[in-house]
Amino acid sequence: MLVGRDLFAMNEPNRTGTFPSEAAPLAGLTILQIIPSLDAGGAERTTVDIAEAIAAAGGRALVATKEGRLVGELQAKGGVWLPFPADAKNPATMALNVFKLAKLCRREGVSLIHARSRAPAWVALGAARQLRVPFVTTYHGSYSGVSSVKVLYNSVMARGDVVIANSHYTADLIQARHPDQARDRIRVIHRGTDLSVFNAGAVTATRVEALRRNWGVSSHEQIILLAARLTAWKGQRVLIEAAALLRNRGFKDFAVVLAGDAQGRTGYERELDALVAARGLEGVVRRVGHCTDMPAAFRAASVVAVPSVEPEAFGRSAVEAQALGTPVVVTGIGAVPETVLAPPETEAFRRTGWRVPPNDPAALAEALGELLALGASARDALALRARAHVETHFSLETMIANTLDVYRGLLQR
């Protein structure tokens, strides 16, 4: 099984900026990715990035999905949207979808199917076996569940001819939970960041100022940003409690921005609003909804917080913020140690961010206070280290090269 530091080193760009096993052109080949919808999220963004890369390599990039705000971008970048009820979870509907997808793939001449979520993966597995085409899965999350039924349902993500894990943490989970299915087929490919977009020099002051106005943040206020959908495990409550501690310690002129969709979790929205009111933070904490300009959001922030109370399978926000040179404080569980360098694994002078224990508002407040008080020279040095770390390990080019290499290897069998 290709996991651990050996594979991590193998996937790194060399000093000339090229990548090992550069993927051959995909001219004449059709690759289909399937995902429930194309709304905001790491899996959805990766789908669009890979579709663009397939098209650039001369292949046809199909995406079978219900709908989503990224469909337009997919099409603009050379991908083809195939409307498909990929979000269906009813077993009878899924069984019918196997035949629908097989028919669609036969009509389009699909050479390989790549699934990025569990329900559509079962459909894709059935269709791929019918058509005898390669089947790839990407394990984007930790997929919790201990019952035998849930373990079986989750196991489809370990049944690909190649199983892509988005971190070494995820790879270890797959191997531990699904050893019979995964066997020696796991390959670690970290989520890639477009460093031309997440680049401080590419984000204009106008974009940053527009966001600050939209969020109602004054020019003298420092922003602590949490960019994640509103769900309890992302740690919004922990950050609110930490903000109250910061204020009680005498910190002033800061704003906490919670940027992310509630996705129908109205009860959690009310809970957050009640906590803000209870802590007297109505003028400090702002829920701003989905943000379409994340580079400007990270650039506007003085600190980006990722206070997840459950393990992150990767941690895209921390990587993107580091690419822009914005200080980050993250929970030190899950895949975070792969994305943010910090003691004790790294000397303090080499750190690229701060790590704190999960569900610990006091520790989070302490780290936030240190970062808000960081001097200009220390902040600039931290930004340079963080950017170099992302460039070395988490570039979009590395992810694309390694994913297309997976496709090529399967198609040449």
N, C-alpha and C positions, 0 to 999 in steps of 0.2 A: 504494500500500500504506500503510495507516494504522499506521505504527510511528514510534518516536522520541518526542521530548519534546512535539510538538504533540498527539499522541494522549494522552500521559500527562496533559497539562493538561486536555484535553477530558473525561477521565474523573474529574477531581477533583470533590468536592462543592463547591457554592458556599457563600457565607457564611451563607445561611439554612438550610443543612443539607439542601436538596433536591438533586436530581440532574438533569443535562441529559437530555432525551429520556425523561422518566418513562414507564415502560412502561404501556401500556393494560391494563385487566383482560383476563384470559385465559378468561373465562367461555365454556363450550361447547367449549373446545379441550383436546386431550389431548396431552401431551408425554411421550415415552418417553426415558429415559436408559438406557444400557447400559454395564456395567462388570463385570469378571470376578467380583469378590466385594465385599462391604461390610465389610471389616475395617478396621483403623486405617490412616490415611494421608491425605495431602492431597487426592488425587482422590476418595477415598471420602467424606471429610468434606464436600467441595464438592458432591458428588452429593446428600447429605442436605440441605444448606443450600438448594440450588436447588430440590429437590423441595418443601421447605417453602414457598419463595417462590411457586412455581407454584400450590400449593394456596391460599395466601393471596390470590393474584390471581384466584382463581375457576376455575382450570383443574384438570385431572386430572393428577396427577404419578405416572407409572409408572416403576418401575426394574426392568429385567430383569437379574437377576444370580443367581449360584449361591446364595450365603448370606453370612453374616458377622455379626460382633458388633454392627454398626450397624443391622441390619434392624429390630429393635424400636424404635429411635429414629426411623427412617424412618417407620414406621407410626404412631407416636405423633404425629408432626408433619404428618400428612395425606398422606403418600406411600403408594403401593400397591406392594408387593413382588410381582413376577412371577417365580417360580422359573424359571430358564433357565440352560442350561449355557454361560454366556458366557465361561467360562475355557477352553473347548476350543481347542486349537491344532492338532489333527490336520486336515490339509486336507480330507479326506473328510467329517469331522464338521462342519467349518465350512461346507462347501458345503450339507450337509443343513440346518444351522442357518439358512441364508439363507431357505429356504422355511418353516421353523418360525417364524422371527421375522416374516416377511411375513404369515403366517396369523394370528399373535397380534396384530399391529398392525391388520390388517383387522378382526378381531373386536372390538378395543377402540376402533376409530375414531381411531387415532393420527394426529395432524396434523403432527408433526415428530419426528425421531429425533436424539438427541445421544449420540455415542460418546465414551468417555473412556479407551480403551485399544486397542491395535493389533488383537489377534485379534478381539474383538467388533466393532471398527470395520469390518473387512472384511465381516463378516456384516451389520452395519447398513447399510453402503453398498449391498450387493446388495439388501437388502429395501427400502431407501428408493428405489432406482431402479425396482424393480418397481412400487412403490406410487405413485411420482411425488410423494413428499413431501419437504420440505426435510431436508437432512442437515447436522448440525453436528458438528465435532470439537473437542476441547480437547487441546492438546499440553501434557501435564503434566510431561514429562521430556525429557531430551536424546536418548534413543533412539540409542545408539551403534551403529556397524556400518559397515564400509567395503565389504564384498562386494556385488556387484550384486544378489544375492538378498536380502540384509538391507536394502539401500537401498530395494528395491522393497517389501518387507514394511513398512518404516517409513513409506513414502510415503502409506499410506492416511490417516494423521493429517493430511496436507496436502490431502486430497481433499474436504473439506467444502465446502458452499456458503458457509459462513463457517468459518474456522479460527481458533479462539481460542488465543492464546498467553498463558501465565501470567506472562510477563515480556518485556521488550524483548530480553533475551539470547536467550530461546527464539524470539522472532520472527525474530531475525537468523539463528539456526540453520535455521529452516524455510525462509527465503528462500534461504539459501546451498545447502542440500541438496536442496530440492525446488522449484526455481523454476518448472518447467513445471506442476506440480500446484497450487502455492499462488497463483501470480500475484498478483492484487491483493485476495485474500480474507482476509488476515490481520487480526485485531483483537486488540490487547493488552488483556487484562483481568486485573489482578493478583488473586491469591488474597486473599479477604476474611477479616478477623478479626472475630469477634463481640465488640465492645468492652464489651458489658454483662456478658459472661462472663469475658473476660480483662481484669479490672478489679481493681486492688488492693483497692478498697473492698468488693468483693463476695466476697473470699476470706477466710473466717474463720480466726482463729488455731487453732481446733479442727481444721480440715482440715489446716493446715500441720503441726501437732504430730503428728497421726495419721500423716501420711506419714513424718515424720522417725523416729518410733518404728518404723514398718514397715520402713524402710530401715536401722535400727540405727545412726542418726546421733545422737551425743550433743549436748546443748544448746549446748555451747561450740564445736562444730565448724562451720566454714563449708563450704557445699556448692558444689562445681563440678559442674554438671549437663550431661550430654550426652544429649539425648532424641532417639533415632533407632534404627531397627531395626539389629540387629547384622549389619553387612555392612562389608567392608573399606574401601569408598570413603567411608564416613561418618567415618572417622578415629579410631576408638576407640584404635587402637595409638599414634597420634600423641599423643593426650591422656594415655595411660598414661606414655609417655616424658617428656612435659612435667611430669607429676606427680612423677616421680622427680627431675627437675632442680629443681623447686620445693623438694622436701624437702631435697635436697642443699645448697640455698642458704639453708637455715635456716627455711623456712616450716613451721609446725606447725599442728595443730588444724584441718586441712581434710580433707574427704572428697570423693572423686570418685564420682559416681553415674552409672552407665550404665543408662539407662532405655529399654528397647526389646526387642521380640521377636527371637529368633534366627531364627525362621521356618524351622526345620529345619537351620540351618547349625551343626551340632554341632561340626564341625571348627574353625570359626572361634571358637566358644565355648572350646574347649580351648586354642586358640592364645592367646586373650586371657588365660585363666587362667594359662597357662605364663609369659606375659610379666609378669603381675602378680607371680607368685612369683619370677621371675628378678630383678626390680627391688626385691624386698622390700617390696611394697606391699599385702600381704594385709589389713592392717588399715585401709588407706586407700581402695582401690578396691572398689566394690560393684556387682555386676550384679543389678539388681532386677526385670528383666522388664518386661512391658507395664504402663504406668501409666494408670489410668482418670481421674485427676483432674489434668490437665495445668496448669490455672490454679494449683492449690495447689503443684504441683511447681515451676513457675517462680517462684512466690512464696517457696518454701522456699529456693531457691538464692541464693547470694551472687553467683554468676557463671554464666551459661549459655554453654557452648562449642559452636561449630558448626565443627569442624576438618576439614571434608570435603576429601579429597585429589583429588576430581574435581569439576567445576563443578556447582553446584546450579542447577536450572531455576528455582527460586524461593527457598525457604528459609523455610518456615513457622515453625520454632522460633524463629528470630531475631526475626521480627515479633511473635509472641505474647509472647515474653519482654520485648521493648521495650514492648509495650502494658501490661505489668504493672510497668514501671519497673525491671526487673532488668537489670544490666549484661550486655552480650554481647561475646564475642570470636569472630570468624568468619574463615574463609578468604576472602581477597579475590579470588575468581574467580567466574565464572558470573554469576548474577543478584544476588549479594550486594551489589554497589555500589548497586543499586536499593533495597535494603531497609535497609542500615545506613550512615549518613552518617559518614565518617571522612576524615582527611587521606589523600592530598593533594588530593582533590576538594573537601573541605570544611575550613574553618578549624578548628583544634583546639577552640576554644571553642564551636563549633556541632556537634561530633560527637555521635552517638547511640550509638556503640559503638567497638570496636577491630577492626581488620583485620590479619591476618598472612598471610605467604606460605603456600602449601600444603605439607604434609609437612615442616614446620619446627618440631620440638619446642622448640628453643631460643627461637625467636620467640614461640611460643605460651606458653611458661613465663614469658617476660618480660611479656607482656600480662596473663596471669593474675595475676602478682605485683602489677602496678600496680593492677589492679581489686580484688584482695583487700585491698590497703592503702589503698584510696580513703577519704578522710574523709567524714564525714556530709554536710556542705554540698555538696561536689562530687558525691557520690552522688545527693543529692536533685535537684540541678540537671540531672544527666545523665538521671535518671528522667523529669523534666518534659519535656525535649527529646525523648526517645525516644517518650513517649506522644503528644506533639503530632504527631510525624512519622508515626506509625501512624494516628492519627485523620485526618490530612490525605490520606494516600495509600492506605491498606490496610484500610478499613472493610468489613464485611460488606455494608452497605447499598449501597456503591459497586459492589461485585462483582455483587450481585443486580440492581440497576437496569440495569447495562450488559449483563448476560446476558439478562435479559428483553427488553431493547431489541433484541438480536440476534434473538431469537425473533420478536418483533413485526414487525421489518423483513422477515424471510423469509416470514412468514405473510401479509403484506399484499401480496406481489408478485402 
